[in-house]
Amino acid sequence: MLICLFKLEEVGPNLVEMVLDKNVDFSQDTIDKFTFSGSVTYSLIFQGMVTLEDMTSELYGPFPFAFSSGFVQYAFSFIADDKTMVDKRMKEKTLGLLIMLVPEMVSKVDTFREELAKVLLYKFHKIYKISQVNEKFLKEIISSYNKILQDLLSFQQADLLSTQILEFLDTPDTPKKKKTVTNISIIYPNEFVPKIKKYYASLLSSLPYEESFYSEDKAQIKTPTYEFNFLKDTLVSEEFLNSQKAIILLVDVKNKKYKNIYEVTSKLKNPLKIALVVSLPDNIQKASTEYAKFFTGLQRYIGSMPFFSASFSSRYEFKTKMLEALFWTISPE
């Protein structure tokens, strides 16, 4: 069983469909979780896209699902004709993103991702108009997904996984508590300012934010539940760092410029989640040597703190690794 969330862009990103092949009512709490997760995924998948020609149909993931450790999510991007598109720059086209919630156990089956990609590419190669992506079409995809499970897993395993999703959806809305805001920081070197500018703009265009501001030295996006802080690594104070729940450190290992990251992590007094997104040289052997040298020094400061590490050497890899890092930081402990 698969949950499909379909997302498209009109004046701003819009959630259109949440589809399951069972008769289940989605609680508001569940809808809110998917809305936030979908917004972040959408903003980062399409980050840095300059023209419509940059757009390709592609499967991304698996990514952590921010609100449950038992699931992961995949995202499939596509483009379709849309006569209702008001933004003239879009040339009557809509960018679409199909987001799929899948039990983590399924994602670990060796050939699952390959088979899912085949199904989606086959189904979407016949799609020309956005109106074709409707509930009937999404249920056909879910049916194909279920067929993949039947081929890869036993009947008992597939049935258990379906039960897990139903139990997740049937969980009642939690009682309203006093609103708490989770502080997450993206700390970056001066060399990464152009990347951060695009990343910030992508998040801002999708997230349901309450407040925001931007400068090259620091920026902020406040949502009802998260406060995303962007700060140059030379400006991080001990007081600021230890008020955060998690940090994403952008590190220029490729050019051996990571001294400031050591200075940042040396100020850590409280344990928190640390995600590393590291630029590496294209040469695999050189990349391995440089990363090992950097990380050996970093271990002096992060000790046994939980951390996530991902590397990139291209614009495409940067946005996908940032997506993975962000979802890891906001996922359950």
C-alpha positions as CSV (number, residue, x, y, z in Angstrom):
1,M,0.0,0.0,0.0
2,L,1.2,3.4,-1.0
3,I,0.2,7.0,-0.1
4,C,0.4,9.4,-3.0
5,L,0.6,13.1,-2.5
6,F,0.4,15.2,-5.7
7,K,1.8,18.7,-5.7
8,L,1.8,21.4,-8.4
9,E,2.6,25.0,-8.8
10,E,0.0,27.7,-9.7
11,V,0.7,31.1,-8.2
12,G,2.5,29.3,-5.4
13,P,2.8,25.5,-4.6
14,N,-0.5,23.9,-4.1
15,L,-1.4,20.5,-2.6
16,V,-3.9,18.8,-4.9
17,E,-4.3,15.1,-4.1
18,M,-3.7,12.8,-1.2
19,V,-4.6,9.3,-2.4
20,L,-4.8,5.9,-0.8
21,D,-6.3,2.7,-2.3
22,K,-8.3,2.2,0.9
23,N,-11.3,4.2,2.2
24,V,-9.5,6.1,5.0
25,D,-10.2,9.7,6.1
26,F,-7.0,11.8,6.5
27,S,-6.9,13.5,9.8
28,Q,-5.9,17.2,9.8
29,D,-2.7,16.3,11.7
30,T,-1.7,13.9,8.9
31,I,-2.6,16.4,6.2
32,D,-0.4,19.0,8.0
33,K,2.5,16.6,8.1
34,F,2.3,15.8,4.4
35,T,1.8,19.5,3.5
36,F,5.0,20.5,5.3
37,S,7.0,17.5,4.0
38,G,5.7,18.1,0.5
39,S,6.6,21.8,0.6
40,V,10.2,21.2,1.6
41,T,10.6,18.4,-0.9
42,Y,9.1,20.6,-3.7
43,S,11.3,23.6,-3.0
44,L,14.5,21.6,-3.0
45,I,13.8,19.4,-5.9
46,F,13.2,22.4,-8.2
47,Q,15.9,24.6,-6.6
48,G,18.2,26.2,-9.2
49,M,16.0,25.4,-12.2
50,V,16.6,28.2,-14.7
51,T,14.4,27.2,-17.6
52,L,11.6,24.7,-18.3
53,E,14.2,22.8,-20.4
54,D,16.1,22.0,-17.2
55,M,13.1,20.0,-16.1
56,T,13.3,16.2,-16.4
57,S,11.1,13.3,-15.2
58,E,13.1,11.7,-12.4
59,L,12.7,9.7,-9.3
60,Y,14.3,11.1,-6.1
61,G,14.9,9.3,-2.8
62,P,14.5,7.6,-0.6
63,F,14.4,10.5,1.9
64,P,13.6,10.3,5.6
65,F,10.0,11.1,6.4
66,A,10.2,13.8,9.0
67,F,7.3,12.6,11.2
68,S,7.8,8.9,11.5
69,S,11.0,6.8,11.6
70,G,9.2,3.8,10.1
71,F,8.6,5.4,6.7
72,V,10.6,7.0,3.9
73,Q,9.5,9.1,1.0
74,Y,10.2,9.1,-2.7
75,A,9.5,12.0,-5.1
76,F,8.9,11.9,-8.9
77,S,9.1,15.1,-10.9
78,F,7.3,15.8,-14.2
79,I,6.0,18.7,-16.3
80,A,2.6,18.9,-18.1
81,D,0.5,21.4,-20.1
82,D,-1.8,23.6,-18.0
83,K,-4.0,26.2,-19.7
84,T,-5.0,27.6,-16.3
85,M,-1.4,28.6,-15.4
86,V,-1.4,32.4,-14.7
87,D,2.4,32.8,-14.5
88,K,3.4,33.7,-18.1
89,R,6.9,32.6,-17.5
90,M,5.7,29.0,-17.2
91,K,4.4,29.1,-20.8
92,E,1.2,27.3,-19.8
93,K,3.1,24.5,-18.1
94,T,2.9,23.1,-14.6
95,L,5.7,21.6,-12.6
96,G,4.4,18.5,-10.8
97,L,5.8,16.4,-8.0
98,L,4.4,13.1,-6.9
99,I,5.4,12.3,-3.4
100,M,5.1,8.7,-2.1
101,L,5.2,7.5,1.5
102,V,6.6,4.0,1.7
103,P,7.5,1.7,4.7
104,E,11.2,1.8,5.3
105,M,11.4,-2.0,5.0
106,V,10.3,-1.8,1.4
107,S,13.0,0.7,0.4
108,K,15.6,-1.7,1.6
109,V,14.6,-4.4,-0.9
110,D,17.4,-4.5,-3.5
111,T,15.4,-3.9,-6.7
112,F,12.5,-1.9,-5.3
113,R,13.7,1.6,-6.4
114,E,14.6,0.4,-9.9
115,E,11.1,-1.2,-10.3
116,L,9.3,1.9,-9.0
117,A,11.2,4.1,-11.4
118,K,10.2,1.9,-14.3
119,V,6.5,2.1,-13.4
120,L,6.6,5.9,-13.0
121,L,8.5,6.6,-16.2
122,Y,6.1,4.3,-18.1
123,K,3.0,5.8,-16.6
124,F,4.0,9.4,-17.0
125,H,5.4,9.2,-20.5
126,K,1.7,9.3,-21.7
127,I,0.9,12.3,-19.6
128,Y,0.6,15.6,-21.5
129,K,-2.0,17.6,-19.7
130,I,-2.2,18.2,-15.9
131,S,-5.9,17.2,-15.9
132,Q,-4.7,13.6,-16.7
133,V,-3.1,13.4,-13.3
134,N,-6.2,12.7,-11.3
135,E,-7.3,10.3,-8.6
136,K,-8.0,7.5,-11.1
137,F,-4.5,7.8,-12.5
138,L,-2.8,7.9,-9.0
139,K,-4.7,4.8,-8.0
140,E,-3.3,3.1,-11.1
141,I,0.1,3.9,-9.8
142,I,-0.7,2.6,-6.4
143,S,-2.0,-0.6,-8.0
144,S,1.3,-1.0,-9.9
145,Y,3.2,-0.4,-6.7
146,N,1.2,-3.1,-5.0
147,K,2.1,-5.5,-7.8
148,I,5.8,-4.7,-7.2
149,L,5.4,-5.7,-3.6
150,Q,3.7,-8.9,-4.5
151,D,6.6,-9.8,-6.7
152,L,9.3,-8.8,-4.2
153,L,7.7,-9.8,-0.9
154,S,5.6,-12.6,0.5
155,F,1.8,-12.0,0.9
156,Q,2.2,-11.9,4.7
157,Q,5.0,-9.2,4.5
158,A,3.0,-7.1,2.1
159,D,-0.1,-7.3,4.3
160,L,1.9,-6.3,7.4
161,L,3.3,-3.2,5.6
162,S,-0.2,-2.2,4.5
163,T,-1.3,-2.5,8.1
164,Q,1.5,-0.3,9.3
165,I,0.4,2.6,7.0
166,L,-3.2,2.2,8.0
167,E,-2.2,2.4,11.7
168,F,-0.1,5.5,11.0
169,L,-3.1,7.2,9.2
170,D,-5.6,6.1,11.9
171,T,-3.6,7.7,14.7
172,P,-5.9,10.4,16.1
173,D,-4.9,14.1,16.1
174,T,-2.8,14.9,19.1
175,P,-4.3,17.3,21.6
176,K,-3.4,20.9,21.0
177,K,-0.4,21.8,23.1
178,K,1.4,25.0,23.6
179,K,3.2,25.7,20.4
180,T,6.9,24.9,20.4
181,V,9.3,26.0,17.7
182,T,12.3,23.8,16.8
183,N,15.4,25.8,15.9
184,I,17.5,24.4,13.0
185,S,20.5,26.2,11.5
186,I,22.2,26.0,8.2
187,I,25.8,27.2,8.7
188,Y,27.8,27.9,5.6
189,P,31.2,29.3,4.3
190,N,31.5,32.5,2.3
191,E,32.1,30.4,-0.8
192,F,28.7,28.9,-0.6
193,V,26.7,32.2,-0.5
194,P,25.3,31.7,-4.1
195,K,24.1,28.2,-3.2
196,I,22.5,29.4,0.0
197,K,20.8,32.3,-1.8
198,K,19.1,29.8,-4.2
199,Y,18.4,27.4,-1.4
200,Y,16.8,30.1,0.8
201,A,14.6,31.3,-2.1
202,S,13.4,27.8,-2.8
203,L,12.4,27.2,0.8
204,L,10.7,30.6,1.0
205,S,8.6,29.9,-2.2
206,S,7.2,26.8,-0.7
207,L,7.1,26.8,3.1
208,P,4.1,28.3,5.0
209,Y,6.2,30.9,6.7
210,E,5.2,33.6,9.2
211,E,8.4,35.7,9.1
212,S,11.5,35.9,7.0
213,F,14.5,38.0,6.2
214,Y,17.6,37.6,4.1
215,S,21.2,38.9,3.8
216,E,24.4,37.3,2.6
217,D,25.7,37.0,6.2
218,K,22.5,35.6,7.8
219,A,18.9,34.9,7.0
220,Q,15.8,33.3,8.7
221,I,12.5,31.6,7.9
222,K,10.0,31.1,10.7
223,T,7.1,28.6,10.2
224,P,4.5,27.7,12.9
225,T,6.8,24.8,14.1
226,Y,10.3,25.5,12.8
227,E,12.8,28.4,12.8
228,F,15.4,27.9,10.1
229,N,18.4,30.1,10.6
230,F,21.1,30.7,8.0
231,L,24.4,32.0,9.2
232,K,28.0,32.3,7.9
233,D,30.4,30.1,9.8
234,T,32.5,33.1,10.8
235,L,29.5,34.7,12.7
236,V,28.4,31.7,14.9
237,S,28.5,32.4,18.6
238,E,28.5,29.9,21.4
239,E,25.2,31.2,22.7
240,F,23.5,30.9,19.3
241,L,24.9,27.5,18.5
242,N,23.7,25.9,21.8
243,S,20.2,27.3,21.4
244,Q,19.7,25.1,18.3
245,K,18.0,21.7,18.1
246,A,20.0,20.6,15.0
247,I,22.6,22.1,12.6
248,I,23.4,21.5,9.0
249,L,27.1,22.3,8.3
250,L,28.1,23.1,4.7
251,V,31.7,22.3,4.3
252,D,34.1,23.1,1.5
253,V,36.4,20.1,1.7
254,K,37.1,20.3,-2.0
255,N,39.2,23.4,-1.5
256,K,40.4,22.4,2.0
257,K,38.6,25.3,3.6
258,Y,37.1,23.8,6.8
259,K,39.1,25.5,9.6
260,N,36.0,27.6,10.4
261,I,33.9,24.5,10.8
262,Y,36.3,23.3,13.5
263,E,35.9,26.6,15.3
264,V,32.1,26.3,15.1
265,T,32.0,22.8,16.4
266,S,34.5,23.6,19.2
267,K,31.8,25.8,20.7
268,L,29.3,23.0,21.2
269,K,28.4,22.5,24.8
270,N,25.1,20.7,24.4
271,P,24.5,17.5,22.3
272,L,22.5,18.1,19.1
273,K,21.9,16.5,15.7
274,I,24.6,17.4,13.2
275,A,24.2,17.0,9.4
276,L,27.3,17.5,7.2
277,V,26.9,18.4,3.5
278,V,30.4,18.3,2.1
279,S,31.8,19.4,-1.3
280,L,34.4,16.9,-2.6
281,P,36.8,16.7,-5.5
282,D,35.6,14.8,-8.6
283,N,38.5,12.3,-8.3
284,I,37.3,9.5,-6.0
285,Q,40.6,8.7,-4.5
286,K,41.4,12.3,-3.7
287,A,37.9,12.9,-2.4
288,S,38.3,9.9,0.0
289,T,41.6,11.2,1.3
290,E,40.4,14.7,1.8
291,Y,37.2,13.7,3.6
292,A,39.1,11.4,5.9
293,K,41.5,14.2,6.8
294,F,38.6,16.6,7.5
295,F,36.5,14.1,9.5
296,T,39.4,13.0,11.7
297,G,39.8,16.5,12.9
298,L,36.0,17.0,13.3
299,Q,35.7,14.0,15.6
300,R,37.5,15.9,18.3
301,Y,34.5,18.2,18.7
302,I,31.4,16.2,17.9
303,G,32.3,13.1,19.9
304,S,29.3,10.7,20.1
305,M,26.7,13.2,18.9
306,P,24.3,11.9,16.3
307,F,25.4,13.0,12.8
308,F,24.5,12.6,9.1
309,S,27.0,13.0,6.3
310,A,26.5,13.4,2.6
311,S,28.8,14.7,-0.1
312,F,28.3,16.4,-3.5
313,S,30.3,17.5,-6.5
314,S,27.5,18.9,-8.7
315,R,24.5,21.2,-8.4
316,Y,22.1,18.2,-8.8
317,E,23.8,16.4,-5.9
318,F,23.9,19.5,-3.7
319,K,20.1,20.0,-3.8
320,T,19.4,16.2,-3.2
321,K,21.9,16.0,-0.4
322,M,20.5,19.1,1.3
323,L,17.0,17.6,1.1
324,E,18.3,14.4,2.8
325,A,20.1,16.5,5.4
326,L,17.1,18.6,6.2
327,F,14.7,15.7,6.6
328,W,17.3,13.9,8.8
329,T,17.5,16.9,11.1
330,I,13.7,17.1,11.6
331,S,13.0,13.4,11.7
332,P,12.3,11.6,15.0
333,E,15.2,10.7,17.2
